[in-house]
């Protein structure tokens, strides 16, 4: 297993689904651009409630960082070209909104001397 951190933008909206055992999970697609290469599609699945909630709160195009177990994949487009992709089982999601909340909380604690 490869543990990885991927940053990119959300493509489409995250979808909540229900599994066979009545468990819920969230699926999302992240567009990541590695260096000078072409964009890479990262298929994200999340099971933890906090991780699912973070993905569902985002809009298409929002920037995020996702960490978890990575699996490299290859898919073939309509023209027959092979393209790389990644599957990621998300354990953590970090968004700009969460960073702003943490900064505000830290600034508030500094102002009160806590």
C-alpha positions in Angstrom: 0.0 0.0 0.0 1.2 3.5 -0.8 0.2 6.3 1.6 -0.1 9.5 -0.3 -1.1 13.2 -0.2 -2.8 14.6 -3.3 -3.7 18.2 -3.9 -6.0 19.4 -6.7 -9.5 20.6 -7.5 -12.8 18.8 -7.1 -14.3 17.7 -10.5 -18.1 17.6 -10.2 -19.8 17.2 -6.9 -19.0 14.5 -4.4 -21.8 11.8 -4.2 -23.0 10.0 -1.1 -24.0 6.4 -1.6 -25.2 3.4 0.4 -23.3 0.1 0.4 -24.7 -3.4 0.6 -24.5 -3.6 4.4 -26.3 -0.2 4.7 -23.0 1.6 5.2 -22.6 5.0 3.6 -19.6 6.3 1.7 -18.7 9.2 -0.5 -17.2 9.1 -4.0 -15.4 12.1 -5.6 -13.0 12.9 -8.4 -10.1 15.2 -8.0 -8.1 16.7 -10.8 -4.4 16.9 -9.9 -1.7 18.4 -12.1 1.7 16.8 -11.5 4.5 19.3 -12.3 4.6 19.9 -16.1 2.6 16.8 -17.0 -1.0 16.5 -18.1 -3.8 16.5 -15.5 -4.3 13.3 -13.6 -7.7 12.0 -12.4 -7.8 10.8 -8.8 -10.9 8.6 -7.9 -11.6 9.2 -4.2 -13.7 7.1 -1.8 -14.3 8.0 1.8 -15.9 6.0 4.6 -15.1 8.0 7.8 -18.0 10.4 8.7 -15.7 13.5 9.1 -14.0 12.8 5.8 -17.3 12.2 4.0 -18.7 15.5 5.5 -15.7 17.4 4.3 -16.0 16.1 0.7 -19.8 16.7 0.6 -19.4 20.3 1.8 -17.3 21.3 -1.3 -18.4 22.7 -4.6 -17.1 21.8 -8.0 -13.7 23.5 -8.6 -12.9 23.9 -4.9 -9.2 23.2 -4.0 -8.5 20.4 -1.5 -5.8 18.1 -0.2 -6.6 14.5 0.3 -4.5 11.8 2.0 -4.9 8.1 2.2 -4.1 4.8 0.6 -3.2 5.2 -3.1 -3.5 2.6 -5.9 -2.1 3.5 -9.3 -4.3 2.6 -12.3 -4.3 2.9 -16.1 -7.4 3.5 -18.2 -8.0 3.7 -21.9 -9.8 6.7 -23.5 -12.2 6.7 -26.5 -9.3 7.1 -28.9 -7.5 4.1 -27.5 -4.8 6.1 -25.6 -3.8 4.8 -22.2 -3.9 7.3 -19.4 -2.7 7.1 -15.8 -5.2 7.5 -12.8 -5.1 7.0 -9.1 -7.6 5.4 -6.7 -7.4 6.9 -3.2 -9.2 5.7 0.0 -9.3 9.0 1.8 -8.5 9.1 5.5 -8.2 12.9 5.7 -9.4 15.9 3.7 -8.1 19.4 4.1 -9.8 22.4 2.5 -9.2 26.1 2.4 -12.3 26.5 4.6 -10.8 24.3 7.4 -7.5 26.2 7.3 -9.4 29.5 7.7 -11.3 28.1 10.7 -8.1 26.9 12.3 -6.4 30.2 11.8 -9.4 32.0 13.3 -9.4 29.7 16.3 -5.7 30.2 16.8 -6.0 34.0 16.5 -8.9 33.9 19.0 -6.8 31.9 21.5 -3.9 34.2 21.1 -6.1 37.3 21.7 -7.5 35.7 24.9 -4.2 34.5 26.1 -5.2 30.8 26.0 
